[in-house]
Amino acid sequence: MKLSSPILPSPAEQLAGDEALLDWCENGHGEETLLFWEPRETFVVVGYANKIATEVNVAACRARGVPIFRRCSGGGTVLQGAGCLNYALILRLTDNGPLRNITSANQFIMEKNRTAIASLIPQPSTLNVSVRGHTDLTLNSQLSTLNKFSGNAQRRKKNFLLFHGTFLLNFNLMLVGEFLRMPSLQPDYRASRSHDDFLVNLNLPAQQVKTALQAAWNAADELQNFPEHETRQLAAQKYSTDAWNLKL
């Protein structure tokens, strides 16, 4: 598997990079890849089918100049910013492999990621890393409830899938409740907790998490042909437009 950490200067290009790499591989130009990017500014990202008015405090975003974007995969709405680490896996689909359908892909990928993060928890420890709600990674101990530090989603094509997500490392979690409403859909384990009570930071360096995921996915060789032109084009024609982001 290849490794890629392209310099993507804007949120639109950061989001477009995931989809452009999926398309690049689907069209026969690329191969399985683990991609990383870290946001430098604060912005909202809604899932493909999310309704902005339901999921986002639009007035607060406008007042603070926080832009709203839409990604190409499903799942819920998230707030991005400094202290988050984003990854994307582009994986080849086979008829009988572990990625053959949505459910098995979720189980296979999330368990690999769970094991990678669990290896970073100093031992002995009362903290446990677990998979909840299909594609959430959580921390808990014997004295605490489950707290989410990573959400994930996938998009499937004929030959490849995109599986991507965010790790909360040292993000300002107080901002989430300011810009996001309570989600319209939530897993049972959340138990209607506020964003502040539900989310947690891993408090680990980004490079440490990257290294663990690289090892888990055997991603060693740097990708040489990242589709930069296609990313810029997709960012300009799709991810920078109100027609896509606001679904006008």
Stockholm file with secondary structure:
# STOCKHOLM 1.0

chainA/1-248         MKLSSPILPSPAEQLAGDEALLDWCENGHGEETLLFWEPRETFVVVGYANKIATEVNVAACRARGVPIFRRCSGGGTVLQGAGCLNYALILRLTDNGPLRNITSANQFIMEKNRTAIASLIPQPSTLNVSVRGHTDLTLNSQLSTLNKFSGNAQRRKKNFLLFHGTFLLNFNLMLVGEFLRMPSLQPDYRASRSHDDFLVNLNLPAQQVKTALQAAWNAADELQNFPEHETRQLAAQKYSTDAWNLKL
#=GR chainA/1-248 SS CEEECCCCCSHHHHHHHHHHHHHHHHTTSCCCEEEEECCSSCEEEECTTCCHHHHBCHHHHHHHTCCEEECSSCSCCEEECTTEEEEEEEEECCSSSTTSSHHHHHHHHHHHHHHHHHTTSCSSCSCEEEEETTTEEEEECTTSCCEEEEEEEEEECSSEEEEEEEEESSCCTHHHHHHBCCCSSCCGGGTTCCHHHHBCCCCCCHHHHHHHHHHHHTCCEECSCCCHHHHHHHIIIIITCHHHHSCC
#=GC SS_cons         CEEECCCCCSHHHHHHHHHHHHHHHHTTSCCCEEEEECCSSCEEEECTTCCHHHHBCHHHHHHHTCCEEECSSCSCCEEECTTEEEEEEEEECCSSSTTSSHHHHHHHHHHHHHHHHHTTSCSSCSCEEEEETTTEEEEECTTSCCEEEEEEEEEECSSEEEEEEEEESSCCTHHHHHHBCCCSSCCGGGTTCCHHHHBCCCCCCHHHHHHHHHHHHTCCEECSCCCHHHHHHHIIIIITCHHHHSCC
//
